[in-house]
Amino acid sequence: MRERLLHVVQPLNLAAAFTLAAIGYGLRYEVPAAQQPLVWLLVGLMLLAIVAQDWMPRHSAARAASYLFQAACAFTLIAMAPRTGVAPVALVVLIAALAMEYRPRVVLVVAVCVLAASVSVT
């Protein structure tokens, strides 16, 4: 049990948790009240995907699917916000997680693609 708790409180996981909580709190003022449960569900699912990666093998299909899921959650949060505010920070969390695992060249290509997609969403 103690080892599992140590995985959850790793510095990157804690930073992601606080950042995602700040995103959810910031979206409280941007998203209509009827959509608030969906915002917190997406934030929670994104955090769960980040923490679950600690138990997945590196460079596996499950990890890649987790990154795609996080991107889908982030883009959904961006699309829900009526103006550009704190929601794009979820993409920064995703890019930071990718930078911890992949080579800079790969992360740069992914970051440019994510940036292009986020411009088209907003």
N, C-alpha and C positions, 0 to 999 in steps of 0.2 A: 504494500500500500504506500509506503514511504517513497519508494522509487517512482511510482506513478505520479505522486504529488510533485516530486522534483522535476518531472518532465513538464508538468503544467506550469510551474513557476519559473521556467527558463526565461532569461531576459527578453528574447524576441517574442515569446508568447505573452509575457506581461505587457510589453510595449504594444503589441497588437490588441490585447484586451482593453487597455486604457484608451488607445486610439479609437477603437471601434465603439467603445462606450461614449466617447466624446462625439463621434459621428452621430450615433443614435440620439444623444441629447441635443445636438445642434439641429438635427432634422425635426425635432419636436416643434420648432418654430417655423419650419418651411413646409411641412407636409400636413395636409388636413387631418383632423383628429380621427376620422374614420379609417385612415391608412396607417395610423401609429402602430397597431399590433403587427402589421406586415413589416414595417420598418424594423421593429425589434426582433421579429422572427428572422429576417434576413441577416441582421447583425449577429444574432446568436448562432445561426447556421454557419456564417462565415468564420466566426471564432471557433466553433466546433471543428470545422474543416482544418483550421490552422493547428489546433491542438492534436487532432487525430493524425496529422502527418508525422508526429514523433514516433508513432508505432508502425509506420509504413516503411518499406525498404526504399533506399535512395534510388532515384532514377527509375522508378517503377511506373507501370501504367496506372496504378491506383493513385500515386502522387500526382501524376499528370491530370488525371480526372479531378482530383481535389483542387488543383490550380484552376482548371476550367470552371469548376463549380464556384470558386471564389470570385472569378472574373464575372460570371453570370450574376452572382449576388451584388457585386459592386456596380455593374451596369444597370441592374434593376433599381438600385438605390439612386443612381444618377438620374435615371429616367423618371423616377417618382418625384424628385425635387423640382419645383417649378422654376427655380433659378439656380445658377451655379453657386454653390455654397460649400458646405463641408463634405458632401457626398463623394467628390473625386478623390478625397484623401484615402478612401478604401482601395483605390487603385495603387496608391503609393505603398500601402501595406502589402499588397500583392507583389509589386515589383521588388520590395525589400525581401520578401520571402524567396522570390525567384533568384535574387542576387546571392543569397546564402547557399544556393544549391548548384547553379549553373555558371558557366563561364561568362565573362563580361560581354563577349561578342553576342552570345545567344540572348542574354538579358537585354542588350541594347536593341536588337531586332524586335523582341517581344514588346519592349517599352514603346518603340516607335509605332508598332501596330496598335497597341492599346491606346496610345495618344490619338491616333487617327480615328479609331473607333469611338473614343469618348467625345471627340469633337463632333462626330456625326450624330451621336445620341443627344447632345445638348443642342 
